[in-house]
Every structure is written in C-alpha cells, then in structure tokens.
Amino acid sequence: MSDKTTFSDFEREAMRERAAELRKTKNSEADLLEKVAEMPEAEAQLALKIHEIVTTVAPELQPKTWYGMPAYANAQGKTLVFFQPATKFKARYSTLGFNDGAQLDDGQMWPTAYAITALTPAVIKQIETLVKQSVGR
C-alpha cells in the first residue's frame, strides 16, 4: 500500500515538518512563534494565549515546535503539551493536547485532548489547571 492511501496530505506535511525539526540543532521558542505567525488570526490568538499560560504556570517546560505545531517539552525534551490548530488537519476545532508524559492520570480513563473554540476565563482557568497537573503540580 502506498503512503498516498495511508497518510493524508496534511499528515505527510506534518511528518516533513517533524523531520525538519529533528534536523535543527535547536528547536526553540522562536520556531514556535514563527509557526504561530503563519496561522490564521483566530488560531494565532488562541496559540499565543496558550503560550502565555504555559510559560507562566509551567516555566520549566521548553517551548518548541512538534510536527509543525506549538509544543512544550520537559527537561528530557519530551513533548508534554501541544496546540493543534484546526487548519493543520482541516478539523472543526483547534485542540490542546497532552502526551503520555503528562501527569493527567485519573483512574482507568482520562482525556488527553481538549477541543478549544474560545478562551473564556473559565477555559483559561481549566488550561492553567491542566498544565500544572501535567508537570506534577
């Protein structure tokens, strides 16, 4: 089976972006902000506010890009938190996601991704709580 039938154009582009990220000697906050600048205005506003939240409540996380998306890594370089803009995969909504290194465990099942359409005070508070929890606070 060819990867044309296995992966969408969006997925192949994300893989190309990830390969480019891995070739860089340093993947930094500047790279993250460059990706945000390429987003449509509404998504860029979400991404910038999430960036502000994460860097404020979990300053130990390092901003970077991950598959071409804004992300935040722990000291070992593992991505814990990421923002997936809706346009990245032509989705209905943007997503705040957490990888398995995030300490969100709650019983036998818990969410690791959250749809975001607007950043109200209640949503901002929830993001702050999730980010703190993801780093073990």
KAHU-V676783 format. One line per field, one symbol per residue. ss: DSSP state (@ for helix, = for strand, . for the rest). phi: phi as a letter, one per 20 degrees, with the letter a starting at -180 (. if undefined). burial: b if it has 24 or more other ideal C-beta (glycine too) atoms within 12 Angstrom, else e. Layout:
ss->???
phi->???
burial->???
This chain:
ss->..@@@@..@@@@@@@@@@@@@@@.....@@@@@@@@@...@@@@@@@@@@@@@@@@@....=====..=====.....======.@@@.....=====..............====....@@@@@@@@@@@@@@...
phi->.fffeedfgffffffffffffffffbdcgffgfffffefggfffffffffgffffeebfffefadblmdfbcdefenefdcbddfgfgclefbfcdccefffeegbmebbfcbcfcdbdegffgfffgfffgffdnd
burial->eeeeeeeeeeeeebeebeeebeeeeebebebbeebbeebeeebbebbbbbbbbbbebbeebbbbbbbbbbbbbbeeeebbbbbbbbbbeeeeebbbbbbebbebeeeeeeeeebebeebeeeeeeebbebbbbbbee
